[in-house]
Every structure is written in structure tokens, then in C-alpha cells.
């Protein structure tokens, strides 16, 4: 399951296409919230199927000293359950180990079990972000 850093304009556009399909079109997140001030500072990832079609995306950025924040993890609805989420997170975590001691994220509540299985621990109470219930989660990398 190839996951690439979206380090070219074409790959970045592929990642954005997945994000818009999942967050804006499917989940109704306002378009102006999907692309924010952190785009340029983040490392973007895109997953491609065997036909070269983009099926997943994620981004990683600095959150605090020694802490990276995982954001915008998305897999096209038609491709969920095939392991793309794990492939994306494997790539994100591998890249994060080069710079960070731990990772932090805001998981949508229905996806929190996925992150639980990957060793993330929940912090605090659920909260709403972009009209969707989330929970903060953290994982030590070292």
C-alpha cells in the first residue's frame, strides 16, 4: 500500500482531493475550514492504490516542542476497511519519529477506536470541532 509524501504539487492536489471528498463532501465540514494556515508548515501524505488513484491522505505538523500533530487523516469511503488508514498512519508515525517524541491528534469519536488500537491514549472529555464530536489523543513515540 504505497503512501507517499505529497512533496510535489500533483501529490498535494491528490491529497487535497481526498480530503475534500471525505471532509467537505461526505461530512459537511465547511470548505473554508478544510484548508487552514498550517498547510504550508505541514508534511502531507497521500496513499495510492494499484491503479495510481489517490485513496487516502494525512498531514503532520509541529504542535509543540517535541510534539507533532496528526491531522486530516482521511480515506475515501469506498476504500475503508482495506487497511489504508493503518498504511497512512505507519507512514506518518515513521516520519514523526525523525522529529518528535510524541504525537497528538483530535480523533473523530467514531474513529477513536482505530487510534486506541494503534496505542494512542485519550485525554479529557469529548468536544466538538467543525460540528463533529472529537476526543484528544496522544502517543509516545520513544
C-alpha positions in Angstrom: 0.0 0.0 0.0 2.1 2.9 -1.2 1.9 6.1 0.8 4.0 9.0 -0.5 4.9 12.3 0.9 2.9 14.8 -1.0 6.1 16.8 -1.8 5.0 17.8 -5.4 2.1 20.0 -6.5 0.4 17.0 -8.1 0.7 14.8 -5.0 -0.5 17.7 -2.8 -3.5 18.2 -5.1 -4.2 14.4 -4.9 -4.2 14.6 -1.0 -6.5 17.7 -1.1 -8.9 15.9 -3.4 -9.2 13.0 -0.9 -9.6 15.5 2.0 -12.3 17.4 0.2 -14.2 14.2 -0.8 -14.2 13.0 2.8 -14.4 16.1 5.0 -16.3 18.6 2.8 -18.5 16.5 0.6 -19.1 13.5 2.8 -19.0 15.0 6.3 -20.2 18.6 5.6 -17.1 20.4 7.0 -17.2 24.0 5.7 -14.7 24.3 2.8 -13.0 27.3 4.5 -12.1 25.2 7.5 -10.5 22.4 5.5 -7.5 24.4 4.2 -6.0 26.5 7.0 -2.9 28.4 7.9 -1.0 25.2 8.7 -1.0 23.9 5.2 2.4 25.3 4.2 4.1 24.2 7.5 2.8 20.6 7.4 4.2 17.4 5.8 1.4 16.0 3.7 0.9 12.3 2.8 -1.2 10.6 0.1 -2.0 6.9 -0.4 -2.3 5.4 -3.9 -4.0 2.2 -4.9 -2.5 -0.2 -7.5 -4.1 1.9 -10.3 -2.4 5.0 -9.1 -5.6 6.6 -7.8 -5.4 8.6 -4.6 -7.4 6.9 -1.8 -6.2 8.4 1.4 -4.4 11.4 2.9 -3.0 12.8 6.1 -0.8 15.6 7.3 1.7 16.1 10.1 2.9 19.4 11.7 4.7 20.6 14.7 2.3 21.2 17.6 4.8 21.9 20.5 8.4 21.3 21.2 9.0 17.6 20.6 5.3 17.0 19.8 3.8 16.5 16.3 0.1 16.8 15.5 -1.5 14.4 13.1 -4.4 16.0 11.2 -6.7 15.5 8.2 -6.4 11.7 8.2 -8.9 10.6 5.5 -9.7 7.5 3.4 -12.3 7.6 0.7 -15.5 6.0 1.9 -15.4 3.3 -0.9 -11.9 2.2 0.3 -12.4 2.0 4.0 -11.7 -1.3 5.7 -8.9 -2.2 3.3 -6.0 -1.1 5.6 -5.4 2.3 4.1 -5.7 4.1 7.5 -3.0 1.9 9.0 -0.8 2.4 6.0 -1.2 6.2 6.3 -0.5 6.2 10.0 2.5 3.9 9.6 4.0 6.5 7.2 3.0 9.5 9.4 4.5 7.8 12.5 7.7 6.9 10.7 8.2 10.5 9.6 7.3 11.8 13.0 10.0 9.6 14.7 12.6 11.7 12.8 11.5 14.9 14.6 9.2 14.2 17.6 9.0 12.3 20.8 5.2 12.1 20.8 2.2 12.6 18.6 -1.1 14.4 19.4 -4.4 14.4 17.5 -8.0 15.1 17.6 -9.9 11.9 16.6 -13.5 12.0 15.5 -15.3 9.8 18.0 -16.3 7.1 15.6 -12.6 6.8 14.6 -11.2 6.9 18.2 -11.1 3.0 18.4 -8.8 2.9 15.4 -6.3 5.2 17.3 -6.8 3.2 20.5 -5.6 0.1 18.7 -2.6 2.0 17.5 -1.5 2.9 21.1 -3.0 6.4 21.4 -4.4 7.3 24.7 -7.5 9.5 25.2 -7.2 12.8 27.0 -10.1 14.7 28.6 -13.7 14.9 27.5 -15.2 14.8 24.0 -15.5 18.2 22.3 -16.9 19.5 19.1 -14.7 20.6 16.2 -16.2 21.6 12.8 -19.5 20.4 14.1 -18.2 16.8 14.7 -17.6 15.2 18.1 -13.8 14.6 18.7 -11.5 13.5 21.5 -7.9 14.5 22.1 -5.4 11.6 21.9 -1.7 11.2 22.5 1.0 8.6 21.8 4.7 8.5 22.9 7.0 7.5 20.1 10.2 7.0 22.0 
